[in-house]
């Protein structure tokens, strides 16, 4: 599953992965805090824009799952390079659209552009994480994943710029800037990020031995491991269920707090972007904690504790929503920290759960599809829930969903880990 040394995943690959994923992640991230502002500038309702984002996210995640075998067939370097090219073109493609999206054809084109971007986003994430698991020692998977996934936090740095660009150049500006950056990343990825062999990989096989008439042992058959059996195991299904509930609740909060800042506290787009940036900088804490603690304490033990903390932060947001802006933002910031930590843990656990790289790619693709489902859930219901129940109601609904996720996660058990003497990163014994 892993290489002989963590050094087989070179620093140049880590840097290229971080920069590229930052461009992709910022395009995903800036939509949710600014949903209301994008919809207003496009001249369409929030509900209509949310539905467009929803359809694109759902379809692209499913398409990427079926295309995930391409990573094993053609190699992650080629796939990541193509993702940068097509992802960039899909963002720059908004130049084809009018400033106001009043016609159905304009919305269809926007949906298609978001669909193309969504496919490239999911394929890129799956191939990068699979390569990490393939090339590094088992005991440092969490550490390397945490370092690479700092790109999610770095994507939040775009918030303050997105608010300014939105106010100055309109809704097309953020997409065009990100699209150009993605195109610039393609030669960097191709040259510096040979994440794994471009040779096709095969599933783990079971050799069934028998004897011939001379009494010699021979191999009678070769049975490929069933990816369906791996994916539908309770270990995987309970993790995906927790992911759907945890992220669905958190994205409800994330999608609604821009509405909350605008309606309850009269924040403009630029001010909301600054507030989002301040909150999201706290996610760096999660990256550091993930890198230092995950492999020592255990990925699944970390996951259980962090998910429980997310429940408490959602309750805190609801408790202070109407009385203190700073207390609510403080709990929201802590929620971001825990959410980021939990997301990285989920990626690391999923990626390290199987040895066969083609099965691992499928499992990672399904995991990212589940994340897309969670984002889509928030896009469907955020406007309805916020208009009826406000920020406090959304926070309470989110905490209930996340508590159910904790209970699902608790059925998985925890890692059986023995820390090496001297505080090393490796596992001497690990049970998945």
Phi, psi and omega per residue, in radians:
X1 nan -0.745 -3.084
X2 -2.009 2.804 3.049
X3 -1.325 3.125 -3.117
X4 -1.315 -0.348 -3.087
X5 -2.646 2.622 3.094
X6 -1.131 -0.357 -3.105
X7 -1.213 -0.228 3.107
X8 -1.213 -0.206 3.000
X9 -1.819 1.592 -2.927
X10 -1.148 2.794 3.139
X11 -1.072 -0.636 3.132
X12 -1.082 -0.626 3.102
X13 -1.190 -0.700 3.123
X14 -1.091 -0.791 -3.132
X15 -1.116 -0.792 3.128
X16 -1.081 -0.718 3.135
X17 -1.124 -0.749 -3.126
X18 -1.103 -0.831 -3.103
X19 -1.116 -0.770 -3.121
X20 -1.156 -0.829 -3.124
X21 -1.165 -0.481 3.064
X22 -1.083 -0.761 3.114
X23 -1.080 -0.795 -3.131
X24 -1.183 -0.786 -3.086
X25 -1.135 -0.636 -3.138
X26 -1.139 -0.584 3.107
X27 -1.180 -0.575 3.041
X28 -1.292 -0.756 -2.967
X29 -1.267 -0.698 -3.012
X30 -1.247 -0.281 3.130
X31 -1.144 -0.775 -2.949
X32 -1.249 -0.772 3.079
X33 -1.181 -0.352 -3.047
X34 -2.014 0.356 -3.122
X35 -0.917 -0.833 -3.082
X36 -1.132 -0.679 -3.106
X37 -1.244 -0.712 3.083
X38 -1.069 -0.831 -3.116
X39 -1.049 -0.754 -3.128
X40 -1.100 -0.755 -3.103
X41 -1.264 -0.490 3.082
X42 -1.333 -0.256 -3.131
X43 1.389 0.417 3.120
X44 -2.203 2.900 -3.135
X45 -1.283 2.716 3.093
X46 -1.043 -0.682 -3.123
X47 -1.101 -0.732 -3.115
X48 -1.183 -0.718 3.118
X49 -1.159 -0.721 3.122
X50 -1.073 -0.703 3.135
X51 -1.153 -0.642 3.100
X52 -1.117 -0.799 3.092
X53 -1.064 -0.713 -3.127
X54 -1.055 -0.920 -3.087
X55 -1.039 -0.784 -3.133
X56 -1.100 -0.755 -3.120
X57 -1.129 -0.759 -3.107
X58 -1.130 -0.908 -3.062
X59 -1.150 -0.736 -3.112
X60 -1.128 -0.667 3.125
X61 -1.124 -0.721 3.125
X62 -1.187 -0.738 3.120
X63 -1.083 -0.758 -3.140
X64 -1.099 -0.605 3.103
X65 -1.089 -0.765 3.135
X66 -1.250 -0.434 3.132
X67 -1.571 -0.032 -3.027
X68 -1.075 -0.473 3.130
X69 -1.137 -0.331 3.105
X70 -1.075 -0.560 -3.126
X71 -1.091 -0.775 3.106
X72 -1.193 -0.570 -3.062
X73 -1.350 -0.751 -3.020
X74 -1.881 -0.211 3.139
X75 1.652 2.522 -3.031
X76 -1.203 -0.522 -3.136
X77 -1.083 -0.842 3.136
X78 -1.142 -0.745 -3.112
X79 -1.130 -0.764 -3.140
X80 -1.110 -0.666 3.111
X81 -1.120 -0.793 3.102
X82 -1.121 -0.614 3.096
X83 -1.088 -0.710 3.107
X84 -1.104 -0.738 -3.098
X85 -1.170 -0.927 -3.083
X86 -1.272 -0.577 3.057
X87 -1.116 -0.724 3.107
X88 -1.147 -0.767 3.137
X89 -1.116 -0.624 -3.139
X90 -1.165 -0.528 3.101
X91 -1.397 -0.755 3.095
X92 -1.141 -0.408 -3.118
X93 -1.081 -0.233 3.099
X94 -1.117 -0.266 3.071
X95 -1.086 -0.377 3.123
X96 -1.300 -0.256 -3.028
X97 -1.673 2.648 3.040
X98 -1.253 2.901 -3.129
X99 -1.165 -0.637 3.117
X100 -1.939 2.151 -3.047
X101 -1.617 1.221 -3.082
X102 -1.488 -0.471 -3.069
X103 -1.596 2.713 3.111
X104 -1.137 -0.656 -3.128
X105 -1.080 -0.636 3.110
X106 -1.121 -0.732 3.119
X107 -1.158 -0.630 3.113
X108 -1.132 -0.759 3.121
X109 -1.111 -0.755 3.095
X110 -1.042 -0.736 3.133
X111 -1.105 -0.719 3.122
X112 -1.136 -0.723 3.107
X113 -1.097 -0.742 3.109
X114 -1.181 -0.553 3.111
X115 -1.149 -0.806 3.116
X116 -1.054 -0.782 3.118
X117 -1.085 -0.733 -3.124
X118 -1.066 -0.694 3.102
X119 -1.095 -0.813 -3.132
X120 -1.139 -0.655 3.125
X121 -1.073 -0.832 -3.105
X122 -1.214 -0.702 3.113
X123 -1.138 -0.714 3.124
X124 -1.075 -0.837 -3.126
X125 -1.071 -0.774 -3.116
X126 -1.102 -0.773 -3.080
X127 -1.218 -0.677 3.128
X128 -1.129 -0.832 -3.105
X129 -1.181 -0.665 3.100
X130 -1.079 -0.667 3.135
X131 -1.202 -0.629 3.071
X132 -1.051 -0.872 -3.116
X133 -1.095 -0.640 -3.100
X134 -1.217 -0.564 -2.940
X135 -1.842 -0.206 -3.076
X136 -2.000 2.796 3.085
X137 -1.088 2.566 -3.097
X138 -0.997 -0.613 -3.075
X139 -1.301 -0.126 3.136
X140 -2.129 0.251 3.121
X141 -1.020 -0.797 -3.141
X142 -1.096 -0.691 -3.124
X143 -1.125 -0.892 -3.118
X144 -1.157 -0.693 3.089
X145 -1.058 -0.745 3.119
X146 -1.064 -0.717 3.138
X147 -1.131 -0.840 -3.115
X148 -1.159 -0.682 -3.108
X149 -1.353 0.030 2.947
X150 -1.070 -0.282 3.085
X151 -1.068 -0.505 3.096
X152 -1.155 -0.728 3.075
X153 -1.177 -0.743 3.135
X154 -1.112 -0.509 3.076
X155 -1.081 -0.474 3.126
X156 -1.241 -0.324 3.098
X157 -1.094 -0.354 3.138
X158 -1.246 -0.290 -3.021
X159 -0.972 -0.858 -3.072
X160 -1.155 -0.603 3.131
X161 -1.304 -0.636 3.121
X162 -1.095 -0.753 3.098
X163 -1.022 -0.749 -3.139
X164 -1.207 -0.746 3.137
X165 -1.135 -0.715 3.093
X166 -1.030 -0.778 -3.103
X167 -1.185 -0.532 -3.027
X168 -1.674 -0.791 -2.982
X169 -1.986 -0.098 3.134
X170 1.598 -3.101 -2.970
X171 -1.201 -0.414 -3.117
X172 -1.259 -0.503 -3.029
X173 -0.918 -0.940 -3.108
X174 -1.042 -0.653 3.139
X175 -1.174 -0.750 -3.106
X176 -1.130 -0.787 3.135
X177 -1.041 -0.830 3.141
X178 -1.139 -0.645 3.123
X179 -1.098 -0.744 3.111
X180 -1.096 -0.739 3.127
X181 -1.091 -0.684 3.114
X182 -1.115 -0.740 3.113
X183 -1.087 -0.651 3.106
X184 -1.194 -0.438 3.140
X185 -1.322 -0.372 -3.032
X186 -1.045 -0.814 3.084
X187 -1.185 -0.537 3.100
X188 -1.114 -0.786 3.112
X189 -1.082 -0.807 -3.066
X190 -1.118 -0.634 -3.057
X191 -1.500 -0.712 -2.946
X192 -1.905 -0.060 -3.077
X193 -2.169 1.168 3.004
X194 -1.391 1.358 -2.935
X195 -1.115 -0.623 3.092
X196 -2.727 -3.133 3.138
X197 -1.113 2.492 3.059
X198 -1.426 0.024 3.121
X199 -1.313 2.498 3.103
X200 -1.048 2.545 3.113
X201 -1.902 2.800 -3.114
X202 -2.174 2.751 3.138
X203 -1.225 2.705 3.020
X204 -1.026 2.408 -3.094
X205 -2.080 2.724 3.070
X206 -1.910 2.112 3.141
X207 -1.593 2.145 -3.135
X208 -1.811 1.984 -3.035
X209 -1.604 2.604 3.029
X210 -2.585 -3.132 3.127
X211 -2.095 2.572 3.089
X212 -1.586 -3.031 -3.077
X213 -1.130 -0.390 3.122
X214 -1.514 -0.053 3.136
X215 1.546 0.086 3.132
X216 -1.452 2.518 3.085
X217 -1.286 2.327 3.076
X218 -2.361 2.857 3.062
X219 -1.597 2.053 -3.085
X220 -1.462 -0.615 -3.089
X221 -2.740 2.750 3.077
X222 -2.132 2.040 -3.046
X223 -1.909 1.991 3.112
X224 -1.159 2.536 3.094
X225 -1.130 2.392 3.140
X226 -1.378 1.992 3.111
X227 -1.175 -0.517 -3.138
X228 -1.134 -0.692 3.122
X229 -1.123 -0.682 3.118
X230 -1.132 -0.820 -3.037
X231 -1.201 -0.615 -3.073
X232 -1.598 0.138 3.059
X233 -1.170 2.702 -3.102
X234 -1.096 -0.597 3.108
X235 -0.985 -0.740 -3.116
X236 -1.383 -0.791 -3.077
X237 -1.115 -0.700 3.123
X238 -1.174 -0.623 3.092
X239 -1.151 -0.765 3.129
X240 -1.151 -0.657 3.089
X241 -1.111 -0.763 3.083
X242 -1.087 -0.735 3.134
X243 -1.049 -0.780 -3.124
X244 -1.099 -0.778 -3.119
X245 -1.253 -0.785 -3.115
X246 -1.120 -0.893 -3.099
X247 -1.259 -0.606 3.090
X248 -1.043 -0.770 3.093
X249 -1.141 -0.743 -3.103
X250 -1.195 -0.669 3.118
X251 -1.220 -0.484 3.000
X252 -1.039 -0.816 3.122
X253 -1.138 -0.793 -3.101
X254 -1.098 -0.692 -3.104
X255 -1.300 -0.414 -3.041
X256 -1.715 -0.285 -3.040
X257 -1.277 -0.364 3.020
X258 -1.193 -0.680 3.043
X259 -1.099 -0.726 3.141
X260 -1.097 -0.790 3.126
X261 -1.138 -0.649 -3.106
X262 -1.270 -0.807 -3.016
X263 -1.459 -0.702 -3.060
X264 -1.578 -0.470 -3.059
X265 -2.183 0.117 3.050
X266 1.010 0.674 3.079
X267 -1.377 2.440 2.999
X268 -1.578 3.044 -3.066
X269 -1.014 -0.776 -3.103
X270 -1.154 -0.697 3.116
X271 -1.163 -0.696 3.104
X272 -1.117 -0.638 3.095
X273 -1.127 -0.716 3.102
X274 -1.125 -0.748 3.102
X275 -1.083 -0.720 3.124
X276 -1.117 -0.682 3.130
X277 -1.112 -0.815 -3.131
X278 -1.041 -0.763 3.135
X279 -1.128 -0.791 -3.010
X280 -1.288 -0.358 3.067
X281 -1.081 -0.433 3.079
X282 -1.134 -0.320 3.124
X283 -1.141 -0.412 3.087
X284 -1.018 -0.558 3.074
X285 -1.039 -0.712 -3.135
X286 -1.136 -0.696 -3.139
X287 -1.105 -0.778 3.122
X288 -1.103 -0.811 -3.131
X289 -1.088 -0.732 3.129
X290 -1.064 -0.784 -3.097
X291 -1.157 -0.617 -3.059
X292 -1.500 -0.600 -2.913
X293 -1.922 -0.474 -2.924
X294 -1.052 -0.827 -3.088
X295 -1.312 -0.378 3.118
X296 -1.402 -0.800 -3.078
X297 -1.460 -0.591 -3.079
X298 2.057 2.308 -3.068
X299 -1.055 -0.779 -3.050
X300 -1.312 -0.596 3.054
X301 -1.119 -0.743 3.053
X302 -1.007 -0.791 -3.079
X303 -1.060 -0.767 -3.124
X304 -1.093 -0.804 -3.131
X305 -1.149 -0.739 -3.110
X306 -1.168 -0.714 3.126
X307 -1.106 -0.665 3.081
X308 -1.133 -0.669 3.085
X309 -1.116 -0.638 3.107
X310 -1.073 -0.691 3.078
X311 -1.017 -0.798 -3.100
X312 -1.158 -0.642 3.122
X313 -1.178 -0.669 3.091
X314 -1.098 -0.713 3.079
X315 -1.115 -0.669 3.121
X316 -1.137 -0.697 3.094
X317 -1.058 -0.783 3.131
X318 -1.140 -0.636 -3.089
X319 -1.180 -0.634 -3.046
X320 -1.854 0.083 -3.024
X321 -0.942 -0.749 -3.038
X322 -1.654 -0.093 -3.009
X323 -2.002 -0.567 -3.057
X324 -2.524 2.016 3.096
X325 -1.100 -0.780 -3.040
X326 -1.221 -0.641 3.093
X327 -1.149 -0.744 3.121
X328 -1.113 -0.763 3.108
X329 -1.138 -0.587 3.088
X330 -1.099 -0.818 3.093
X331 -1.150 -0.622 3.103
X332 -1.116 -0.731 3.094
X333 -1.083 -0.745 3.084
X334 -1.109 -0.642 3.079
X335 -1.089 -0.687 3.077
X336 -1.059 -0.763 3.136
X337 -1.018 -0.888 -3.105
X338 -1.161 -0.662 -3.140
X339 -1.109 -0.789 3.113
X340 -1.091 -0.790 3.136
X341 -1.040 -0.816 -3.138
X342 -1.106 -0.670 3.138
X343 -1.115 -0.765 3.130
X344 -1.125 -0.726 3.108
X345 -1.057 -0.743 -3.139
X346 -1.072 -0.765 3.130
X347 -1.093 -0.786 -3.120
X348 -1.136 -0.751 -3.138
X349 -1.124 -0.795 -3.127
X350 -1.112 -0.794 -3.091
X351 -1.157 -0.528 -3.072
X352 -1.678 0.128 -3.042
X353 -1.446 -0.307 3.115
X354 -2.371 2.748 -3.130
X355 -1.590 -0.708 -3.067
X356 -1.154 2.158 -2.996
X357 -1.171 -0.599 -3.133
X358 -1.245 -0.615 3.051
X359 -1.196 -0.676 3.127
X360 -1.082 -0.711 3.107
X361 -1.052 -0.769 3.129
X362 -1.083 -0.774 -3.122
X363 -1.127 -0.714 3.101
X364 -1.142 -0.696 3.114
X365 -1.095 -0.718 3.099
X366 -1.132 -0.669 3.112
X367 -1.094 -0.787 3.126
X368 -1.196 -0.515 3.023
X369 -1.120 -0.711 3.100
X370 -1.102 -0.694 3.063
X371 -1.064 -0.708 3.114
X372 -1.130 -0.670 3.079
X373 -1.060 -0.702 3.131
X374 -1.124 -0.748 3.101
X375 -1.117 -0.686 -3.132
X376 -1.157 -0.650 3.101
X377 -0.986 -0.775 -3.138
X378 -1.169 -0.667 -3.140
X379 -1.121 -0.582 -3.129
X380 -1.239 -0.797 -2.891
X381 -1.832 -0.154 -3.000
X382 -1.076 -0.775 -3.092
X383 -1.138 -0.785 -3.139
X384 -1.108 -0.824 -3.092
X385 -1.190 -0.692 -3.113
X386 -1.193 -0.713 -3.124
X387 -1.177 -0.475 -3.109
X388 -1.670 -0.610 -2.995
X389 -2.130 -0.210 3.134
X390 1.276 -3.076 -3.091
X391 -1.129 -0.651 -3.125
X392 -1.120 -0.766 3.118
X393 -1.091 -0.730 3.119
X394 -1.102 -0.730 3.128
X395 -1.077 -0.698 3.139
X396 -1.218 -0.706 3.083
X397 -1.090 -0.761 3.135
X398 -1.074 -0.754 -3.127
X399 -1.127 -0.627 3.087
X400 -1.125 -0.762 3.095
X401 -1.078 -0.772 -3.091
X402 -1.193 -0.577 3.083
X403 -1.134 -0.685 3.049
X404 -1.083 -0.640 3.079
X405 -1.110 -0.679 3.086
X406 -1.056 -0.769 -3.114
X407 -1.144 -0.669 3.065
X408 -1.106 -0.767 -3.101
X409 -1.127 -0.607 -3.111
X410 -1.119 -0.390 -3.141
X411 -1.330 -0.211 -3.099
X412 -1.372 -0.370 -2.984
X413 1.435 -2.967 -3.111
X414 -2.276 2.903 3.109
X415 -1.071 2.488 3.006
X416 -1.733 1.725 -2.924
X417 -2.146 2.410 2.969
X418 -2.104 2.036 -3.102
X419 -1.312 2.375 3.120
X420 -1.183 2.605 3.105
X421 -1.085 2.506 -3.121
X422 1.544 0.065 3.061
X423 1.275 0.532 -3.140
X424 -1.151 2.974 -3.096
X425 -1.486 -0.345 -2.967
X426 -1.350 2.783 3.029
X427 -1.759 2.349 3.011
X428 -1.570 -0.481 3.108
X429 -2.548 2.315 -3.107
X430 -2.501 2.333 -3.125
X431 -2.147 2.125 3.131
X432 -1.790 nan nan
